[in-house]
Amino acid sequence: MGRLALMRRICVFCGSQMGNAPEYAAAAAALGTLLASRGIGLVYGGASVGTMGVVADAALAAGGEVIGVIPEALSSVEISHAGLSELHVVADMHERKAKMAALADGFLALPGGAGTLEELFEIWTWAQLGLHAKPLGLVDVAGYYAPLRTFVDHMVTEGFLRPAHRDFILVDPDPAVLLDAFATYKPPAKPTWSR
């Protein structure tokens, strides 16, 4: 039997917007509450707006630890959250992503825009390269990530992505299912680059 992975903190990638469907904000609130109820700290982008603000507010309201990481240039645009356990103001997006990754034991992506996808794809690429061995999951609210999953399958079919690398990303609409899978997550073997 494999050892259980210790999940002290989860980094959540999510949006600075709310999205058009009420399910997105509801899912962000439910995730923040779930993390706090399990004693898992939240690491996120540090803003008070969009689903970023919702997930942070819910975790805080449930007594959870919430750590924000925001670049100096965005601290006024995204409006830094004033009530966090910790707020790290960093120089730029590169430092933001590195800091969030260093603070977290796993990663979840809620629905979001280009920034969410950029964070998701970078952390996924780092896993493929063997730069980290932390679990990564998509909270597939209302089928939001279905088109992306179709495209990722297309990448595999066309020979640009290995099936094993596609499978680094766990997908479920229920974040509790993803957190349970994270607890027993076994990192993939170190990458090999020969065909």
Secondary structure, DSSP 4 states (H G I P E B T S, - for coil): -PPPPP-SEEEEE--SS--SSHHHHHHHHHHHHHHHHTT-EEEE--BSSHHHHHHHHHHHHTT--EEEEEEGGGTTTTTB-TT-SEEEEESSHHHHHHHHHHH-SEEEE-S--HHHHHHHHHHHHHHHTTS----EEEE-GGGTTHHHHHHHHHHHHTTSS-HHHHTTEEEES-HHHHHHHHHT--PPPPP----
